Amino acid sequence: MRALPYHAPLLRRLARALSPVIGAVLLAGCSVLETFNALVPTEQLVRKTAIAYGQPADDHPRRKLDIYVPTAPAPAGGRPVVVFFYGGSWDSGRREDYLFVAEALTSQGWIAVLPDYRLYPEVLFPDFLDDAALAMRWTRDNIAQHGGDTKRIFAMGHSAGAHIAAMLTYDAQHLARVGMRPTELAGFVGLAGPYDFLPLKSERLKIIFGPEAGRARSQPINFVTGDAPPALLLHGDADTIVGPHNSANLARRITERGGRVRHLTYPGLGHREIVVNLAALFRAGKPELPAIANFIHGTPPRTEVRTTTQARLTNE
């Protein structure tokens, strides 16, 4: 889309009026998002699409990712990298619907990686985490070729995607399956994520997360040890889909265990608006993207410490 300076104020007013409508369809996978994304300015980014991230022989259509790279020259040492997992109640969503998020991230000079992952009813918990871990490993192994800094890879997500990113950050077994550790991540950014959401009420979620006896292993809060990468947790206090207590409880647990976390709650903000506000037509004067930028730019790169016997990865 070409810049329209004379119409920008009108477009912004229209965007504010449409915000509740766009938010209402965001997690439903509605095709209106295609129209919404048509308004996203893309002159300052390059998109590399449909990259397979699974095993070499794996061509599953849901194991593909898109990379978005700013057109501006990269700084020395490479750009921060944000792997964004979209929401959709673990049963819906498409990476191409989140062009507006990718543009927001690249507008800050970062590389955005947007993976798809398998969904219910094809898979149940924890299979979608296996896909997310594979996408993260692909990013670690390949993003330097696209100008990314492998010491500054952040996991980020909204709603169910924030749950996925949190599970990779706090439950080490998922990244371990692909030869990684959570300490290889520079940080975690969660938008309106479900981190402490038992007991389940939805019959569909009861199927996705399996028998009650094993559901505790689906809760990120149960895996906090204090040595994970730093976290930024954003939530609106008007969220009626994923209660704000999820972020509050996780932040409290991280603090109790000696970890690093910044927790911000926005008055009057609902579940979908917190991610819609990242879009170019909506974000003027909104606090979400500046908060994310302050967190990412203020988080030191992960450093590699070598000894005579082993290489040890730490966050310093």
C-alpha positions as CSV (number, residue, x, y, z in Angstrom):
1,M,0.0,0.0,0.0
2,R,1.4,3.4,-0.9
3,A,1.5,6.2,1.7
4,L,-1.6,8.5,1.6
5,P,-0.5,11.5,3.7
6,Y,-3.7,13.5,3.0
7,H,-5.9,10.7,4.0
8,A,-4.0,9.4,7.0
9,P,-6.1,11.2,9.6
10,L,-9.3,9.9,8.0
11,L,-7.8,6.3,7.9
12,R,-6.9,6.5,11.5
13,R,-10.4,7.6,12.5
14,L,-11.8,4.8,10.4
15,A,-9.4,2.3,12.0
16,R,-10.5,3.3,15.5
17,A,-14.1,2.8,14.5
18,L,-13.4,-0.6,13.0
19,S,-11.2,-1.8,15.9
20,P,-13.9,-3.7,17.8
21,V,-15.1,-5.3,14.5
22,I,-11.7,-6.4,13.5
23,G,-11.0,-7.7,17.0
24,A,-14.2,-9.7,17.0
25,V,-13.2,-11.7,13.9
26,L,-9.5,-12.0,14.7
27,L,-9.5,-15.3,16.5
28,A,-12.3,-16.7,14.3
29,G,-10.0,-16.8,11.2
30,C,-12.5,-14.6,9.3
31,S,-11.6,-13.6,5.7
32,V,-12.1,-10.0,6.6
33,L,-8.6,-10.1,7.9
34,E,-7.4,-10.2,4.3
35,T,-9.0,-6.9,3.7
36,F,-7.6,-5.5,7.0
37,N,-4.1,-6.7,6.0
38,A,-4.4,-5.0,2.6
39,L,-4.2,-1.7,4.5
40,V,-0.8,-2.7,6.1
41,P,2.1,-0.7,4.7
42,T,4.7,-3.2,3.3
43,E,7.2,-0.9,1.6
44,Q,9.7,-1.2,4.4
45,L,9.8,-5.0,4.6
46,V,10.7,-8.1,2.6
47,R,8.6,-11.2,3.1
48,K,10.1,-14.7,2.5
49,T,7.2,-17.1,2.6
50,A,6.3,-20.8,3.0
51,I,9.6,-22.0,4.4
52,A,9.4,-25.6,5.6
53,Y,10.8,-25.9,9.2
54,G,10.3,-29.6,9.9
55,Q,12.6,-32.5,9.0
56,P,14.0,-32.5,5.4
57,A,11.3,-35.0,4.2
58,D,8.5,-33.3,6.1
59,D,6.3,-31.2,3.8
60,H,3.3,-30.8,6.1
61,P,1.4,-27.7,5.1
62,R,1.2,-26.5,8.7
63,R,4.9,-26.9,9.3
64,K,5.9,-23.8,7.3
65,L,6.9,-20.3,8.4
66,D,7.2,-16.8,6.9
67,I,10.1,-14.4,7.6
68,Y,9.8,-10.6,7.4
69,V,13.0,-8.6,7.2
70,P,13.2,-4.8,7.3
71,T,14.6,-3.2,4.1
72,A,16.8,-0.9,6.0
73,P,20.5,-1.9,6.4
74,A,21.1,-4.3,9.3
75,P,23.1,-3.2,12.2
76,A,26.5,-4.7,13.0
77,G,25.9,-8.0,14.7
78,G,22.5,-8.6,13.2
79,R,18.9,-7.8,14.1
80,P,16.8,-9.0,17.1
81,V,14.5,-11.8,16.0
82,V,10.9,-12.3,17.2
83,V,9.2,-15.6,16.7
84,F,5.5,-14.8,16.9
85,F,2.9,-17.5,17.6
86,Y,-0.6,-16.4,16.9
87,G,-3.7,-17.4,18.9
88,G,-6.9,-19.1,17.9
89,S,-7.8,-21.4,20.8
90,W,-5.4,-24.1,19.5
91,D,-7.8,-24.9,16.7
92,S,-7.6,-22.1,14.2
93,G,-5.3,-19.5,12.7
94,R,-3.1,-18.8,9.7
95,R,0.3,-17.1,9.6
96,E,-0.7,-14.9,6.7
97,D,-3.5,-13.3,8.7
98,Y,-0.8,-11.7,11.0
99,L,0.9,-9.5,8.4
100,F,-0.1,-6.6,10.6
101,V,1.9,-8.1,13.5
102,A,4.9,-8.7,11.3
103,E,4.9,-5.1,10.1
104,A,4.8,-3.9,13.6
105,L,7.8,-5.9,14.6
106,T,9.8,-5.0,11.5
107,S,9.0,-1.3,12.0
108,Q,11.2,-1.6,15.1
109,G,14.1,-3.0,13.1
110,W,13.5,-6.6,14.1
111,I,13.1,-9.7,12.0
112,A,9.7,-11.3,12.5
113,V,9.2,-15.1,12.1
114,L,5.6,-16.3,11.9
115,P,5.1,-20.1,12.0
116,D,2.0,-22.1,11.4
117,Y,1.6,-25.2,13.6
118,R,-0.8,-28.1,13.6
119,L,-4.2,-27.6,15.2
120,Y,-7.0,-29.5,16.8
121,P,-8.6,-31.8,15.7
122,E,-5.6,-33.0,13.8
123,V,-3.5,-33.0,16.9
124,L,-3.9,-32.7,20.7
125,F,-1.6,-31.2,23.4
126,P,1.4,-31.4,23.3
127,D,1.8,-32.0,19.6
128,F,1.5,-28.4,18.6
129,L,4.3,-27.7,21.0
130,D,6.5,-30.1,19.0
131,D,5.8,-28.0,15.9
132,A,6.6,-24.7,17.8
133,A,9.9,-26.2,19.1
134,L,10.9,-27.2,15.5
135,A,10.1,-23.7,14.3
136,M,12.3,-22.3,17.0
137,R,15.2,-24.6,16.2
138,W,14.9,-23.7,12.5
139,T,15.1,-20.0,13.5
140,R,18.2,-20.6,15.7
141,D,19.9,-22.6,12.9
142,N,19.0,-20.4,9.9
143,I,18.2,-16.9,10.9
144,A,21.7,-15.6,10.7
145,Q,21.5,-16.1,6.9
146,H,18.7,-13.5,6.9
147,G,20.5,-11.0,9.0
148,G,19.3,-12.1,12.5
149,D,21.3,-12.2,15.7
150,T,21.1,-15.7,17.1
151,K,21.8,-14.3,20.6
152,R,18.7,-12.2,20.5
153,I,15.9,-14.6,19.6
154,F,12.6,-13.8,21.5
155,A,9.5,-16.0,21.7
156,M,6.3,-14.0,21.5
157,G,2.6,-14.9,21.3
158,H,-0.9,-13.8,21.7
159,S,-3.6,-15.8,23.5
160,A,-3.1,-19.6,22.7
161,G,0.1,-18.5,21.0
162,A,1.3,-16.9,24.2
163,H,0.7,-20.2,25.9
164,I,2.8,-22.0,23.3
165,A,5.6,-19.4,23.7
166,A,5.4,-19.7,27.4
167,M,5.6,-23.5,27.4
168,L,8.8,-23.3,25.3
169,T,10.2,-20.8,27.7
170,Y,9.4,-22.6,31.0
171,D,9.0,-26.3,30.3
172,A,12.5,-27.3,29.0
173,Q,11.4,-30.7,27.7
174,H,9.8,-29.3,24.6
175,L,12.9,-27.5,23.3
176,A,15.1,-30.4,24.5
177,R,13.4,-32.7,22.0
178,V,15.0,-30.6,19.2
179,G,18.3,-30.1,20.9
180,M,17.7,-26.7,22.4
181,R,17.4,-25.2,25.8
182,P,15.1,-22.3,27.0
183,T,18.3,-20.4,28.0
184,E,19.0,-20.1,24.3
185,L,16.1,-17.6,24.1
186,A,16.8,-14.0,24.9
187,G,13.3,-13.4,26.3
188,F,9.5,-14.1,26.2
189,V,6.7,-11.7,25.4
190,G,3.2,-12.8,26.2
191,L,0.0,-10.9,25.2
192,A,-3.1,-12.0,27.0
193,G,-1.9,-15.5,27.5
194,P,-3.4,-18.4,29.3
195,Y,-0.8,-19.6,31.7
196,D,-2.8,-20.8,34.7
197,F,-6.2,-21.8,33.3
198,L,-7.4,-24.8,35.2
199,P,-10.0,-26.2,35.8
200,L,-11.2,-26.4,32.2
201,K,-14.8,-25.7,31.5
202,S,-14.9,-26.0,27.7
203,E,-15.6,-29.6,26.5
204,R,-13.5,-28.9,23.5
205,L,-10.5,-27.8,25.6
206,K,-11.0,-30.9,27.8
207,I,-10.4,-33.0,24.6
208,I,-7.4,-30.9,23.5
209,F,-5.6,-31.1,26.8
210,G,-6.5,-34.7,27.6
211,P,-7.5,-36.5,30.8
212,E,-7.8,-34.4,33.9
213,A,-5.0,-36.2,35.7
214,G,-2.4,-35.0,33.2
215,R,-3.6,-31.4,32.6
216,A,-1.3,-29.8,35.1
217,R,1.5,-30.4,32.6
218,S,-0.2,-28.0,30.2
219,Q,0.1,-25.0,32.5
220,P,3.2,-22.8,32.1
221,I,3.0,-21.6,35.7
222,N,3.8,-25.1,36.9
223,F,7.3,-25.1,35.3
224,V,8.7,-21.7,36.5
225,T,12.1,-22.2,38.2
226,G,13.5,-18.7,38.1
227,D,16.3,-19.4,35.6
228,A,14.3,-18.8,32.5
229,P,14.9,-15.8,30.2
230,P,13.3,-12.5,31.2
231,A,9.5,-12.1,30.5
232,L,7.2,-9.3,29.5
233,L,3.5,-10.0,30.2
234,L,0.9,-7.7,28.8
235,H,-2.9,-8.0,29.6
236,G,-6.0,-5.9,29.5
237,D,-8.1,-5.8,32.6
238,A,-11.3,-6.0,30.4
239,D,-10.3,-9.4,29.0
240,T,-13.3,-11.7,29.3
241,I,-11.8,-14.5,27.2
242,V,-8.5,-15.1,29.0
243,G,-8.7,-13.7,32.5
244,P,-6.1,-11.2,33.6
245,H,-5.3,-13.4,36.6
246,N,-3.3,-15.6,34.2
247,S,-0.6,-13.0,33.6
248,A,-0.8,-11.8,37.3
249,N,-0.3,-15.3,38.6
250,L,2.6,-16.1,36.3
251,A,4.3,-12.8,37.1
252,R,3.9,-13.5,40.8
253,R,5.3,-17.0,40.4
254,I,8.3,-15.8,38.4
255,T,9.1,-13.2,41.1
256,E,8.7,-15.7,43.9
257,R,11.2,-18.0,42.1
258,G,13.7,-15.3,41.6
259,G,13.1,-14.8,37.9
260,R,12.9,-11.6,35.8
261,V,9.5,-10.3,34.7
262,R,7.7,-7.1,33.8
263,H,3.9,-7.3,34.1
264,L,1.7,-4.5,32.6
265,T,-2.1,-4.4,32.8
266,Y,-4.0,-2.0,30.6
267,P,-7.3,-0.6,31.9
268,G,-10.4,-1.1,29.7
269,L,-8.5,-3.2,27.1
270,G,-10.0,-6.5,25.9
271,H,-8.5,-9.7,24.7
272,R,-8.3,-9.1,21.0
273,E,-7.6,-5.4,21.0
274,I,-4.2,-6.0,22.7
275,V,-2.9,-7.5,19.5
276,V,-5.0,-5.4,17.1
277,N,-3.4,-2.3,18.6
278,L,0.0,-3.3,17.1
279,A,-1.4,-2.6,13.6
280,A,-0.1,0.5,11.9
281,L,-3.5,2.2,11.6
282,F,-4.2,1.6,15.3
283,R,-1.0,1.9,17.2
284,A,-0.5,5.7,17.4
285,G,-0.6,6.6,21.0
286,K,-1.1,3.0,22.1
287,P,1.3,1.6,24.7
288,E,1.7,-2.0,23.6
289,L,4.4,-1.7,20.9
290,P,6.5,0.8,22.9
291,A,6.4,-1.6,25.9
292,I,7.6,-4.5,23.7
293,A,10.3,-2.3,22.2
294,N,11.6,-1.2,25.6
295,F,11.7,-4.8,26.7
296,I,13.5,-6.1,23.6
297,H,16.0,-3.2,23.3
298,G,16.6,-3.3,27.1
299,T,17.3,-7.0,27.3
300,P,21.1,-7.8,26.9
301,P,22.0,-10.3,24.3
302,R,22.4,-13.9,25.5
303,T,26.1,-14.5,25.9
304,E,28.1,-17.6,25.3
305,V,30.5,-18.6,28.1
306,R,33.1,-21.2,27.2
307,T,35.1,-23.3,29.7
308,T,37.8,-25.9,29.1
309,T,35.2,-28.7,29.3
310,Q,32.0,-27.3,27.9
311,A,30.2,-24.5,26.3
312,R,27.6,-23.0,28.7
313,L,24.8,-20.7,27.5
314,T,23.5,-18.1,30.0
315,N,21.5,-15.0,30.1
316,E,23.5,-12.1,31.4
